[in-house]
Amino acid sequence: MNINLKIPTSYSRCSLAELRAIADVMADCAARADIYHPFNMQEVRQAVFFRLTGIEILEPVNPRVPVEEQYYKCRLRPYSLEEEDRYHGLLARWRRTKAWIRTNILGYDDTFSLYLWQINFWLNPSVSMPEHEESQESPATNNPSPTPPKNTSLIALLSQHADKVGNVSMPDADDQEDDDLPPLPELPQHPGVLDWLDPSSKDHLMIFPFESVRRHRKTFKAPAPLMDGFSWKRYRFAQDFMSNYIDMQNACLRLQRNQATPPKELKKAIRQLDLSKALFLANIFNARIAYIDEQTGQRREDFHYQSNQAYDNSKFFRNFPDRDWQLITLWWQGMMYYLAVTYPKVFKKQKMSQAPTNPLELYTRTTATMEKYIGIPARDVDREPYTVILQQISDIIQQNEETERISKEAKRKSHKKKH
């Protein structure tokens, strides 16, 4: 039996059901992590592999046999992730019952063995086979012990090179120039199929996972790609709400680790954490409202942003599902990565020794700077697209750096003339 490894190659290529499956796996692995069993990305990749490929584990590996003979007894799930997410398990239970009848009553065996070395070969970066040699497939099989693919390790390739060259001793320094040994073969590597899950990778979720959400019988529209249409004020609000959420989350973790924390204080901190999450969501999601179009002066009813919607609509986003919130935080990280690459001078890293800046103070100073350089009032600055303001800040920083460079060069030349 061959497994169809049609696995997404990035976060942005995942469907909503696949993203939710990844979020569930990460949350489960993080919840089970402790001081003796720390969070392990290899465990996450393996669990995500089973979820995305639709493989269901029936029996775990046998730790008593050698590692190369350890395998899972598996079968393909009789339902897809989309069906599981859409029908909330009803269809999944029915298809699982149908599969049980086929296996136990009709005698149809659809199980197969999936070996650990096969999973590691798919998930871990490894040396590719040389082009002149035939590569072996790694199918899931019903055979008791398939042989792992040969000549896929660095040691095997180096040993082949040594056989071709012969036993070579280390030459003296005088003889190194005369030796003309054949070079080592290049060892092309193929990445693991889920390497993009690693935090060290540069892959991020750049597409908002939802088109809209329905909360308490009210529909809210998701933000446009790359936050198109966000004003400078709305962008600053989103940044401040997310920063407040991170601070509240760290405070809750400290209270949970402190065994002397009163239960009432912990519940209050959790409520504040949920409120900060709701404020962020209410700021980025637009509700359908009636408003006056500034360009035409006509009354319209559509999904539109209002400056006070974060506080007016926060009640609709209380107790937001954790796995969907995880996807939104992944999207926000992707947006921050995109802005950091697009405007590197604005989002440059600061030293940890510097004191943190008050968000309101930073917002006020930035608005005052824009008033000075652009020559427009603060109200118009707030309405400008956030990308325009970020570009203006980047230009100002570049001009200041150029002015400082010219000043330093002039002082250096003046110092040389004196001496």
C-alpha positions in Angstrom: 0.0 0.0 0.0 1.4 3.4 -1.0 0.7 6.4 1.1 -0.2 9.6 -0.9 2.0 12.2 0.8 0.0 15.2 -0.4 1.1 17.4 2.5 1.0 21.2 2.4 4.4 22.9 1.9 3.6 26.0 4.0 1.1 27.5 6.4 -0.5 29.6 3.6 -1.2 26.5 1.5 -3.2 24.8 4.3 -6.9 24.7 4.4 -8.8 25.9 7.5 -9.3 22.3 8.6 -5.6 21.5 8.3 -4.7 24.7 10.2 -7.0 23.7 13.0 -5.6 20.2 13.1 -2.1 21.7 13.4 -3.2 24.0 16.2 -4.8 21.1 18.1 -1.6 19.1 17.9 0.6 22.0 19.1 -1.8 22.8 22.0 -1.9 19.1 23.0 1.9 18.8 22.9 2.3 22.0 24.9 -0.2 20.9 27.5 1.6 17.6 28.1 5.0 19.2 28.3 6.6 19.5 31.7 10.1 19.7 33.3 10.8 16.1 32.6 9.3 16.0 29.1 10.0 19.3 27.5 8.2 20.5 24.3 9.7 18.6 21.3 9.1 19.8 17.7 9.9 16.3 16.4 7.0 15.0 18.4 4.8 17.8 16.9 5.9 17.0 13.4 5.2 13.4 13.8 1.7 14.0 15.2 1.0 16.6 12.5 2.1 14.1 9.9 -0.5 11.5 11.0 -3.2 14.1 11.1 -2.5 15.6 7.6 -2.0 12.3 5.9 -5.2 10.8 7.3 -3.4 7.9 9.0 -5.0 6.4 12.1 -2.8 4.5 14.6 -4.4 1.3 15.7 -1.4 -0.2 17.7 1.7 1.6 19.0 5.3 0.6 18.4 6.8 -2.3 20.4 9.8 -0.9 22.3 11.2 -4.4 23.0 12.3 -5.0 19.4 15.2 -3.2 17.7 14.5 0.3 16.5 14.7 -0.6 12.8 11.9 -3.2 13.3 9.6 -0.9 15.3 6.4 0.1 13.5 2.9 1.4 14.0 -0.1 -0.6 12.9 -2.2 1.8 11.0 -5.1 2.4 8.6 -6.4 5.3 6.6 -9.1 7.3 8.3 -12.5 6.8 6.6 -13.2 10.5 6.7 -11.3 13.7 5.8 -10.3 16.6 8.1 -12.8 18.8 6.3 -15.6 16.4 7.0 -14.5 16.0 10.6 -14.5 19.8 11.1 -17.7 20.4 9.2 -19.9 17.8 10.8 -18.4 17.9 14.3 -17.7 14.2 14.6 -21.2 12.9 13.6 -20.1 11.7 10.1 -16.8 10.5 11.6 -18.5 8.2 14.1 -20.7 6.8 11.3 -17.8 6.1 9.0 -15.8 4.7 11.8 -18.7 2.3 12.6 -18.9 1.4 8.9 -15.2 0.6 8.8 -15.5 -1.6 11.9 -18.3 -3.6 10.2 -16.1 -4.1 7.1 -13.1 -5.2 9.2 -14.7 -7.4 11.9 -17.8 -8.8 10.1 -17.0 -8.8 6.4 -13.3 -9.6 7.0 -11.8 -6.8 5.0 -8.3 -6.0 6.2 -7.2 -2.5 5.4 -4.4 -2.1 8.0 -0.7 -1.7 7.2 2.6 -1.3 9.0 4.4 2.1 9.1 7.9 1.8 10.3 9.7 4.5 12.4 12.6 4.7 9.8 10.1 5.5 7.1 8.6 8.3 9.2 12.0 9.7 10.1 13.1 9.5 6.4 10.1 11.7 5.5 10.2 14.1 8.3 14.0 14.7 8.9 16.3 16.3 6.4 18.5 13.6 4.9 21.1 13.1 2.1 19.5 12.4 -1.3 20.4 9.4 -3.3 23.1 9.9 -6.0 21.6 10.4 -9.5 23.4 7.4 -11.0 22.0 5.0 -8.4 18.4 3.8 -8.2 16.6 5.2 -5.2 14.3 2.9 -3.3 10.7 3.8 -2.5 9.5 4.0 1.0 5.9 2.7 0.8 3.9 1.6 3.8 3.6 -2.1 3.6 2.0 -5.1 5.0 5.3 -7.0 5.1 6.7 -7.7 8.6 10.1 -6.1 8.1 11.0 -4.1 5.0 14.6 -3.0 4.5 15.5 0.6 5.0 16.8 2.4 1.9 20.6 1.9 1.4 23.3 4.5 0.8 21.2 7.4 2.2 23.6 8.3 5.0 26.7 10.5 4.9 28.9 7.6 6.2 27.8 5.3 3.3 28.7 8.0 0.7 32.0 8.7 2.4 32.9 5.0 2.5 32.1 4.7 -1.2 34.5 7.6 -1.8 37.2 6.0 0.3 36.8 2.7 -1.7 37.3 4.6 -5.0 40.3 6.6 -3.8 42.0 3.9 -1.7 43.5 4.1 1.8 45.1 7.5 1.9 47.3 8.6 4.8 47.6 12.3 5.8 50.4 13.8 3.6 53.1 16.1 4.8 52.9 19.8 4.4 55.5 19.7 1.6 53.6 17.1 -0.4 50.1 18.6 -0.2 50.5 20.7 -3.4 51.5 17.6 -5.4 48.6 15.5 -4.3 45.6 15.6 -6.7 42.9 13.6 -5.0 39.5 13.4 -6.5 37.1 15.7 -4.6 34.4 14.4 -2.3 31.0 14.0 -4.1 28.4 16.7 -3.4 25.8 15.5 -1.0 22.4 17.1 -2.0 19.9 17.1 0.8 16.2 17.1 0.7 14.3 18.9 3.5 11.8 17.2 5.7 8.2 17.4 4.5 7.2 19.4 7.6 10.3 21.6 8.1 8.1 24.7 7.7 6.6 24.0 11.1 9.9 24.8 12.9 10.1 28.3 14.5 13.5 28.7 12.9 12.0 28.5 9.4 11.0 31.7 7.6 7.6 30.4 6.6 4.6 32.2 8.1 0.9 32.3 7.8 0.4 35.3 5.4 -3.3 34.7 4.6 -6.0 35.3 7.2 -7.5 31.9 8.0 -11.2 33.0 8.1 -13.3 35.0 5.6 -15.8 35.8 8.4 -16.9 34.7 11.8 -20.3 34.5 13.4 -20.5 35.4 17.0 -23.8 35.5 18.9 -25.9 35.5 15.7 -23.9 38.4 14.3 -21.5 38.2 11.4 -18.1 39.9 11.4 -15.9 40.2 8.3 -12.2 39.3 8.5 -9.5 41.8 7.6 -8.2 42.1 4.0 -4.9 40.5 2.9 -1.9 42.2 4.3 -4.3 44.3 6.4 -5.2 46.4 3.4 -7.5 49.3 4.4 -6.1 49.5 8.0 -5.6 53.1 9.1 -2.7 54.2 11.2 -4.9 54.4 14.3 -6.4 51.0 13.8 -3.0 49.4 13.3 -1.7 51.1 16.4 -4.7 49.8 18.4 -4.1 46.3 17.1 -0.4 46.5 18.2 -1.3 47.8 21.6 -4.0 45.2 22.2 -1.7 42.3 21.2 1.1 43.7 23.4 -1.3 43.9 26.3 -2.5 40.3 25.6 1.1 39.1 25.7 1.8 40.9 29.0 -1.4 39.5 30.6 -0.6 36.0 29.4 2.9 36.2 31.0 1.3 37.5 34.2 -1.2 34.6 34.2 1.6 32.1 33.8 3.5 33.6 36.8 0.3 33.4 38.9 -0.3 29.8 37.9 3.3 28.8 38.8 2.9 30.5 42.2 1.1 28.0 44.4 0.4 30.8 46.9 -1.8 32.7 44.4 -5.4 33.1 45.7 -8.0 31.5 43.4 -9.9 34.8 43.1 -6.8 36.7 41.9 -6.1 34.0 39.3 -9.7 34.1 38.0 -9.5 37.9 37.7 -6.3 37.6 35.7 -7.8 35.0 33.4 -10.8 37.3 32.8 -8.5 40.2 32.0 -6.6 38.0 29.6 -9.8 37.0 27.8 -10.8 40.7 27.6 -7.5 41.7 26.0 -8.0 38.9 23.4 -11.6 40.1 22.8 -10.4 43.7 22.3 -7.9 42.7 19.7 -10.5 40.6 17.8 -13.1 43.3 17.9 -10.6 45.7 16.4 -9.6 43.6 13.4 -13.1 42.2 12.6 -15.7 44.6 11.1 -19.4 44.4 11.7 -22.1 45.4 9.3 -23.2 48.9 10.2 -24.9 52.0 8.7 -22.5 54.8 8.0 -22.0 57.9 5.8 -19.6 57.5 3.0 -17.0 60.4 3.2 -16.5 60.5 -0.6 -20.1 60.4 -1.8 -21.9 61.7 1.4 -24.5 59.0 1.0 -25.7 56.6 3.7 -24.5 53.0 3.2 -24.8 49.8 5.1 -21.8 47.4 4.9 -18.9 46.0 6.8 -17.2 49.1 8.0 -14.6 50.1 10.6 -15.4 52.5 13.4 -12.8 53.8 15.8 -14.9 52.7 18.9 -15.7 49.2 17.6 -13.0 47.5 19.8 -14.9 48.4 22.9 -18.4 48.2 21.5 -17.9 44.7 20.0 -15.6 43.2 22.5 -18.6 41.5 24.2 -19.1 39.4 21.1 -15.6 37.9 21.2 -15.5 36.8 24.8 -14.6 33.1 25.2 -13.2 32.9 21.6 -12.2 29.3 20.7 -8.5 28.7 21.7 -7.5 26.9 18.5 -9.0 29.6 16.3 -7.2 32.2 18.4 -4.0 30.2 17.9 -4.4 30.6 14.1 -5.0 34.3 14.4 -1.8 34.8 16.4 0.1 32.8 13.7 -1.3 35.2 11.2 -0.3 38.2 13.3 3.2 36.9 13.5 3.3 36.5 9.8 2.2 40.1 9.4 4.9 41.4 11.7 7.5 39.4 9.8 6.2 40.9 6.5 6.4 44.4 7.9 9.8 43.8 9.4 11.1 42.7 6.0 9.4 45.5 4.1 10.4 48.3 6.6 13.6 47.0 8.3 14.6 50.4 9.6 11.3 50.8 11.4 11.2 47.3 12.9 14.9 46.9 13.8 15.7 45.0 16.9 16.4 46.9 20.1 18.8 46.0 22.9 17.1 44.3 25.8 18.8 46.7 28.2 16.6 49.5 26.9 13.5 50.3 29.0 10.2 49.4 27.3 8.3 52.3 25.7 4.8 53.1 26.8 2.4 52.4 23.9 0.5 55.7 24.4 3.7 57.7 24.6 5.1 56.0 21.5 1.8 56.7 19.6 1.8 60.3 20.7 5.4 60.9 19.7 4.9 59.3 16.3 1.8 61.3 15.6 3.7 64.5 16.6 6.6 63.6 14.3 4.2 63.0 11.4 2.5 66.4 12.0 6.0 68.0 11.9 7.3 66.3 8.8 4.2 65.9 6.7 2.4 69.0 7.8 -1.0 67.5 8.4 -3.1 67.5 11.7 -3.2 64.5 14.0 -6.7 63.6 12.9 -5.6 63.2 9.3 -2.5 61.2 10.4 -4.8 58.7 12.2 -6.8 58.2 9.0 -3.8 57.7 6.7 -3.1 54.1 5.6 -0.7 52.5 8.0 1.7 51.6 5.2 2.0 55.2 4.2 2.9 56.2 7.8 5.4 53.4 8.1 7.0 54.4 4.8 7.2 58.0 6.0 8.9 56.8 9.3 11.3 54.7 7.3 12.2 57.7 5.1 12.7 59.9 8.2 15.0 57.3 9.8 17.0 57.0 6.6 17.4 60.8 6.3 18.5 61.0 9.9 21.1 58.3 9.4 22.4 60.0 6.3 22.7 63.3 8.1 24.5 61.7 11.0 26.9 59.9 8.6 27.7 63.2 6.8 28.2 64.9 10.2 30.6 62.3 11.4 32.5 62.3 8.2 32.9 66.1 8.3 34.1 65.9 11.9 36.6 63.3 11.0 38.0 65.4 8.1 38.2 68.5 10.4 40.1 66.5 13.0 42.6 65.4 10.4 43.2 68.9 9.2 44.0 70.1 12.7 46.6 67.4 13.1 
